[in-house]
Amino acid sequence: MLYDFELAGRRVRLWQRPGESYEHVLMKALGYAMYAEQFPELEIEQAVGLRYKPDLVARATAVGGPRFPFWGECGQTSMRKAHWLLKHAGIGQLVLFKIIANAAALATVLRAAIAARYRHDGRVLIVNFRSDIVALTADREVATVPRNWYTNIEV
């Protein structure tokens, strides 16, 4: 199914693939709305030539910085995948978008599984959306993502 969103002043069309939940599509849309201003070339589900394909990614525009200043993963992300991305992919910031009951417990598990040298200085962030986020965004028009729609946890 194809969904049209109005995100941060841009029309964005996202496909819901077989087996993919609407919540996963919505997290990609909301992540885009949250970070499109900071990363104007932000892309959704574009292959980057690595083992993993990001849900959201910004590629480097300047020489000398991280290869991917921003990488976003929505929904389930294994510890192995998160660790590999932080260690090998040249990511500036990894943001994990979630809709879960206990994001603090996930942060604790991530801190135990990923060495501090790979998650220093806010490099890993969990953005956990409210459980009623689907109802809040029913019109699929999101100019900005209000702060009361999510919590941030720095890993």
ABEGO torsion letter per residue (X at the ends): XBBBBBBGGBBBBBBBBBGBBAAAAAAAAAAAAAAAAABAABBBGBBAGBABBBABBBBBABBGBBABABBBBBEBBBAAAAAAAAAAAGBABBBBBBBBABAAAAAAAAAAABBAAAABGGABBBBBBBAAAAAAAAAGBBABBBAAABBBBBX
